[in-house]
Amino acid sequence: MDGAQWIEREWQSADPRRRWRTVLECLSHWRDRARQRRQLATLDDRLLADIGITRCDVMRECDKHFWED
C-alpha cells in the first residue's frame, strides 16, 4: 500500500473530528522515519557493528519508501 492509499483509508475510517490530526500525525511519523534512515546511512561500519547491524542491513532499510515500516 502506498502512502496516498494509507492516508485515504485513515481519512475514511477516522472520526471526523480527528481526521486532520490523524493525517498530521502520520505525516510527522513519516518525516521522522525518513530522517532516521538518512542518519542511519551516515554511520560508519564501526558504529554499525556497535549496534549490531551490517552495511547490507542499512542499505535494505534505506531502500524502503518513507511510508514503509
PyMOL commands that set and color helices and strands:
alter all, ss='L'
color gray80, all
select helices_A, chain A and resi 3-13+19-42+45-51+55-62
alter helices_A, ss='H'
color red, helices_A
deselect
rebuild
show_as cartoon
